[in-house]
């Protein structure tokens, strides 16, 4: 880590980190650059895991970012480019005119999803039911239940899930939960959805907190349970379909479901996003969001880079031409035929 004087960092939660004053006005290009670099250096949780030399990043970008002759948009774009070195979908820079984002965690991979397919006559068609983001219907001649959940930002209730499971009571072969292209949302909802598939409370996640400025200054891992729901439970087999755009809270759901007794993960590796985000304010009022607290699976393995499926399946162009979703068809075959 660089040994240099640092500028004050103001946390959204009202705390401040007092660091040495460089006698540089904070609300200048240099002041904002130094503050952003310091926030990442002292609070971002994956620098060492990703083998990022943040001191070298400082050297590369300093000349571009401290020149007060550039315009504000050029400065924003350069700051965003520096943050993109973290290769993290949870990292964003917010201004009054733009929000930076890093999407290569899924755009560099096959999509393995075609939304038009799931709404054709083979699957949801036009007579599916929908409640709070959950679209569901019996498929494969009524043998398999199918739920497409597009965002963990859409809240659902126990009553919703109880009704859906009742509608699938005749689906003796099992259930498909499709979370492809679900970019995340509420971590609490990911735990709630997983709870319907566990027989007992299970510690299968851990969380650490950054507790110092060093790149490896972390608290002891805090165990996190996936609770088994007390009254609502799906006891038949379940297949979770995921792709690279299954991110953040969805990645967390996929990780939890690996430990559900009758669940398998199918499709592509999920997108990752294993760090709980935190936000800080820069002197000019811009906000930066970043991964601050790493999460692990039950074996204390990082989930930042995604969860490998139990069965790898890619969308096949020949199937698409026939109006078939390769992943759904493979899941149906697995549930009905066991392979």
N, C-alpha and C positions, 0 to 999 in steps of 0.2 A: 504494500500500500504506500502511496506517495507520502513522504514526510514534508508537509507544507502547511502553511497557515490556511485556515478554512473560514468560510463565511457562515453566518448564522443560518440555521435551518428551522423554519417554523412549521410545526405539525398542525394538521387540520384539527386534531383533538384538543388543541389549545396548549400543548406542551412545547417548549422550545429547547433546542440543543445549543448551548453556548460554546462557540468555537472562536478561535483567535481572529481578531479583526485585521484585515489586510490594509485598512485605511483606504479602501476602494468604495465609492458609492455603490450601494447594493443594486439600485435599479438602473444599471447600465448593462450593456451587452456582456462585458466581462463579469460583472457581479452576478448576473443571472446564469451565465455559463458555469462559473465557479460553484454556485449554489447547487445547480442541477448535478454537476459532476460529483459533488460531495454527498448529496443525498443518495445517489446510486452507490458510491464507494462505501458508505457507512451503513446503509440500510437495506440495499437489495440483497436477496438471500441466495442467489445462484451464481455469483461470480466465479467461485472456485469450482463448483460442480461443472460449469460449462467451459472451464479453462479460459476465461476471458481476462486478458491483461488490461485492466482498466487504466493503469498508468499510461500504457501505450496509446489507448484511445484518447486520453487527455492530450498527448503530444500531437496526435493526428488532427484533432479538431480545434485545438486552442487558436491557431492562427486564423481559422475560418470564423470563429465564433466571438472573438473579442474586437473585431473591427467595427467601430461605431459608424462607419460610412455606409454599411449595408442597410437595406430596408428591413422592416419588421418581418415581412413574410419570408424573405430569404433567411433571416436569422432563425425563424421558427422551423423552416424546412431543414436547416443544418442541425438544429438541436434534435429534431425528430430522427434525422439520419443517424446521429450519435446514439440515440436510444435504441434504434433498430439493431445496433451491434449486440444487444442483449438477446435477440431472437426469442422474444417473449410476447405472446398475445395478450398478456395482462399488463403490458407497459403502454401507456398512452400519455401524450402531452396535450393539454387542453388550453385553448385560447378563446378569445371572443369570436374568432373567425374560422377555426378549424380544430379537428381532433386527429392527432397522429395515430397510426395503427400499424401493427405488424401482422400480416396474414400468411406469410410463407409457411407457417406450421401446417396449413392445409392446402394452399394453392399449389405447392410443389409436389402434390401427390394425386393419385387417381381419386375422382370424386366418389365413385362407388354408390352413387345415389342419383335417381332421376325422379323428381317429384311427380311428374305426370304419370309415371308407371303405377305408383301406389293408389292413384285415383281411377285407374281403369277398372274394367268389369271383373278382373281376376281378384281384386283385393278390396279396397274401400268402396270403389264405384261411386255412385251418387246417393246411396241410401245408407251411408254410415251414420252413426250417432257421434255427437261431439259435446264435450263438457270441459270447460276450463283448460283448453289446450290438448285434451286427450281425445283423439279420434279413434273409434273402435268399431269392430265388426267381426263376426265369425267368418272364416274363410275355409278353403279346402273342403267344401261340402259340409261345413259345420263342424269339422273335426278339430279345428285349431282356432283359438282366439287371437286376434291381431289388434295391437294398440300402437298408434303412431303418436309420439309425444314430441312436439316441435320445440319446446322451450321450458326450461326450469324456471323461467320468469312467470309462467302461468300457474297460479296456485290451484290446487285441488284439495278436496276434503276427503275424510274417511267415508262420508256418505257417497261421494262420487265413486270411489274405488269399490265399495261394497256393492253398489248397483252394477258396476261393470263386471265384477266377478260373478254376480248372480246371472247376468246375461250369458256368461261363458260356462255355465254349469254343465252344459251338454258337450263342451269341447274337451273330451276325455283325453285327447292326445297331448294337450298342453297349450301354451301361450307364447306368443312372440311380442316382445316389447322393442319397438323400433325407435332408437334415439339417434339415427343418422341425421347429420346437419343440425343437431341440437347444440347450439353454441354455449349453453350453460344458463346461469341465473342464480337461483337460491341454493346454497349448499344444504340448508335445512330441508328443502324439498327433496333433494337427492337422497338424503337419509330416510325421509318419510316414505318415499316410493320403494326403497330397498327393504324397509321394515316389513312389508307385506309378504316377503319371501324367505324370512328367517324363522327358524323354530325356537331360537333362544337368543338373548342378547349376546353379541359377539364383538370383541375388540379386534377390529381389523383395519384401523387407521391410527396414525400418530401425527401429532403436530408439534413443531418447534417454534419458538419465538426468538427473534433477533434481540439480544440483550447487551450488545456492545458494538463499538465501531469496527472491530476486526471482521474480516470476511468469514471467519469461522466462530464468531461469538454467538452461540445459541444456547437457549435453555435446554434442560433435559427434555426428552420427548414426552409429550402428554398423550396418554392413550385416549382413543375416541371409540365409542361403541356404535355399532349399528344395532339399534334396538329391535327386538321382535315385537310386532304389533300384538297387543293383548287379545284382540277379538277378531281381527280381519287377517286372513292368511290364505295365500295361494299355495297349495301343497302338491300340485302337479308340476311336471317339467316346464321350464321357461327358457327361451332363447332370447338373448339380448343382441340386437343388431347395432353395430357401431361402425363409424368411418372416421376419417381424419378430422372431419368437422364436428365431431363429438368432443366438446371442449369444456374445460373449467368444471362447473358443477356436474356436467354430464360425464366427464372423465372420472370424477369422484364417484358417481353412481356406478359406472362400469367397474371401477376398482372394488367397490363394496360388493357388487353382485358376483364377482369371482368366488366369493366365499359362501354364497347362498347354496344350500344343500342340493337343490335340483336345477341349478342354473348353469348355462354355458354361454360364453361370449363368442359371437360369430361375426365375420366380416373383416374389417381392416383394423389396424392399430388405431386406438383413439388418439385425439389430437394433443392431449396433455393439458398443461395449465394447472400445475399442482401447487402453486404458491398462492396463499391468501393475500389479496392485494391491500395496499395502504396508499393513501394520498398525502402529498405535501404541496404547499404553496410556494411559488417562486416570488422574489421581490416585486416583479412586474404584475403579479396577480394571476399568472398562468398556473395551472395545476399539473402535477405529474403523478400518475398512478403507477405502481410497481409492485412486484411480488416481494412480500416482506417476511412471510412465515411459511417455510416449506412443509409440505405434507408428505406422508409416507404410507405405504400399504402395511398390512399386518406383519410382514417380514422386514419392516424398516427399509424398504426399497423406495427410492424416489418415484413419484408418479408424474413428475414434470414433463417427461418426454412421451407419455402415453402408455396405454395398457395393451399388451399383445392379446389377440383373440385366441381362444382355444381352438377354433377352426377358422382358418384363413379362407375367405371367399371374396372374389372380385366380380364386379358387374361385367357380364359378358355381352359384347355387342350383338352377337347372334340372338341371344335371349331378348335383348332390348328390341330388336327388329320384330320379334314375335309378340311384343307387348308383355314380356315376362321380366320380373325382377329376380335376377339370379340369386341374390341373398335371401329373399323371402322364400323362393322355391327350395333352396337348400335347407332353410330352417324348417319348412313344412316336411320335407323328406326326413330330416333328422327326427322330428317329433313323431311322425307316423311310422317310419320304418327303422328308426334307430341308427341311421347312417347318413 
